[in-house]
Amino acid sequence: MNKFLRLGSRLLDPGPVARWPQPGRVLGGLALLALRLWLGWAFLKTGLHRLDSWSSQPFLFRSVHPVPLLEAEVAALVTTGAELLLPVALMLGLLARPAALGLAVMAATIYFVVGQTPEGLENGIALAAEQFPWMAAGLLVAALGAGPLSLDALVRPRLVQRWAH
């Protein structure tokens, strides 16, 4: 149980900004919230667009931006699921560190893997101006946590207290 408590505590840790004195705590929290909303929205709107155009997704993952080693149908399902779940968790600040890291990995995969396939190069998938800021934002939130304006900051103390008993 102790290992589970430590893991849960780390995954829900809102980070050092949540422990800063005022007014830095509020300003840092607002900055992290803005970063989480910006990064989350970029991926969520793509996931919502994929849902709206679901019938074309296998074609897109086969011909326009294939994911190496995954069948087009599987890539469409996994990618769309991640583009819907991870941004919502990130924007709410619930399990924000793993959600942010997941989005950073997705951005890196878009740039370094999918964007480098012949189809990706032909269709201009690897856009450094998009993916590099997304990678940086995801890594920053993964390192710093969601901050004091997050569900992680609200939930963690209650769960840690409950798990400790």
Secondary structure, DSSP 8 states (H G I E B T S, - for coil): -HHHHHHHHHHT---GGGGS-TTHHHHHHHHHHHHHHHHHHHHHHHHHHHHHTGGGHHHIIIIIS--TTS-HHHHHHHHHHHHHHHHHHHHHTSSHHHHHHHHHHHHHHHHHTGGGSHHHHHTT---HHHHHHHHHHHHHHHHH-S-SSSHHHHHHHHHHHHHH-
